[in-house]
Amino acid sequence: MTPVELSRTVLHAVRRAVDEGELSVTVPERAVVTPPGPGGCGDYATNIALQLAGAAGQPPRRVAEILRARLAGEALIGDVVVTGPGFLNFSLERNASALLVEEILRSGRRYGHAEGFSGAIVRLRCPAEVRAVVVTDALARVLRSQGDLARVECAGRPAPEWETVLGVDSSHSGSHTASHSGSRSGSHPGSCFDSQPGGHSDSHPGSHSASYPGGHSGSHPRTRPSRPSPLPDLDVTVHPVPVPADPLPLGRDAARWALLYPAAHDRPRIPGDHLAQRETNPLFRVRYAHARTRALLRNAADLGFHPEPGPVSDAETLLAALGDHPRILTTTATHRSPDRLARHLVAVADATLPLLPAVLPLGDEKPSAAHRARLALAEAAGAVLAGGLSLLGIDAPDHL
């Protein structure tokens, strides 16, 4: 059960409480589900009871108990505990982690992506400044993953090396917009590219693809209605703090990370330590964790065993981070902030690395169900890391 699925389950419990007359509130559009904070417990927590208490005219803990009674018996939820002023804390069933891993392995790099056109057309406008262009390029990739159509317009002519070195995609024409919206079509001076929802570009190593080693073609990305109602076009200006020095000497991957990892209001560090192969370099940790997962799969195959999702002990932090990936993609698209995705990938990598030494059997030890489950979890983490890096336009090599 992912945070998105748990959020829907919580809202269903609220709706039942309203229908049965125990709560008199308007059912909110979403319930925020996060890892538990200080004083919390279990796998996830929500503050929905505190959010509804005022409108319900009841104390938050009373609202929490009303919801707890309806949530405790839900499938895949092992226990629900009320803590503090009224936080609901959820412990998932042990097989819930296996189901999450199965979902990720089915989807591969596309885990967390939406299926089909969302109905949203977003026009991203940026100055012809290298950081603004790279940030806009990454945003277009993320928006596309969420089913949106993104059109990028630059206020000047981007330098050719931004495409050849940094992989900025300027190959698309304006023809795709007309196919989804009659409101605006035709070419625009200085336009960089149109990004089609669900489309894939193979011209750049970091562009996201539908397949991932270990993923399956029968993936189940988040679905959208097949004929969404047209939404008003959105105009978004992307204007991060300009880069203080030329990032091109860093090369594609390190330069893009240097420009995307800081928040838009922060100044990038150029050259920084983005090329250093050490733990203090977040990009190295992310790519190293991915490469280690690929190496473990190769080593396991040599030993004659393969990944098989199952319960894994002491992996709560990693499972929570993997389950949170779809929400991170959604918020990255909503807030136009690729730095959120970059920081999330660092969190996934940091949670993955402690798992890896226990994946393979040691000495004369025979591969067990626990080894196969840990290998499946490692493969799932690698898929999330590779998919996230590709949305940032960064390569995820199998070897470092």
C-alpha positions, 0 to 999 in steps of 0.5 A: 500500500502506497501513501497515495492508496492509503490517502484514498483509504483514509478519505473513504473512512471519512466519507463512511463516517459522514454517511453514517452521521458520526461526522458532519464535515465536507470530505476533503479532496485529499488526506496528507499521508507521511512517515510518522513524526516525533512521537509517532509510530508505525509506517505512515501517519496522517493529521486528517483528524486535526484537519476536520476537528474544527468543522466537526465540532469535536476534539481531534482525538475523538475524530481520530477514534471515529476514523480509527474504528473504520480503518483498523479492519481495512485490507493491508492495514495491520494496526492503527494507533492514535498519538498526540493530539489526534494523529492517526498512525498506521502499521501495514501488514507484512505482505504490504511491503511485498505488494509494493515491491511487486508494483514497482517491479511491474512498472519499472522506471515508470513507477509513479507515472500517470497513464494517458493525457491529464487534460492539462497543457502547461506552457513553461516560459524561461529566459535563455539562461543555462540553469533556467533552460535545464530546470525547464527541461526537467520540469517538462519531463516530470510534467509529461510523466504525470500526463500533462502536455508541456510546451517550453518557450525560451525568451532567446536562442539557447546555446547549441552546446546546451543541447549537445552537452547538457541534453536539453531537448529542442527537437520537438515542433509545435504540432502536438499541442494542436492535437490536444487543445484547440486554444493555441497552436502554431509556432512561437519565436524562440520556442524550445520544444513541446513535450507530449504526455507519455511520450519518450525520447531516445535521443538522450541517454537520460530520457525516461523509457518505458522499460527497465531491466527487471520491469515488465511490459504489463505495468500498471501506472496510475490511470486517468480517465480516457477522455478528460475534460479540457483544462485551462492552459497554464502559463508558468515562468521558470526563473531560478537564480542564475548559475554563477559560472559555466557548468559545461565543463562538468559534463552532462550528468554532473552539470544537470545535477548541479543546476537541479539539486538546489532549490530555485532560490538557491545559487548553484555551486560550480564546480563544487564536488559534483564529480567527486566519487565520495559519500559527500557527493549526493549525486555519487551516492544516488548513482552508486546505490543504483549501480550496486543494485544492478551488480547484486542482480548480476551476482545473484544470477551467477549464484542461481537465485532471483528476486522474489518479493516478500517481507523484509525486516529493518527496511521501513525507511526504504519502503516508506521512501519507495511508497512515497515516490508517486506523491513526490512526482506529483508534488514536483510537477505541481510545485514546479520544483525538480529539486524535490525529486533530486532530494527524494532520490538522495533519501532513497539512496541513503535508505538503500545502501544499508540494505545491500550488504545483506542481500547475498548469502555469505560463505556456504550459506544457501540463498533463502526466501529472505535473500530473494526478498531483499534482492527484490527490494534492492531491484525496486529501489534501483528502478526508482533511482533510475526512473527518477534520474532519467526524469532529471535527464541524468544517466543511471549507469549499471557500472561506476 
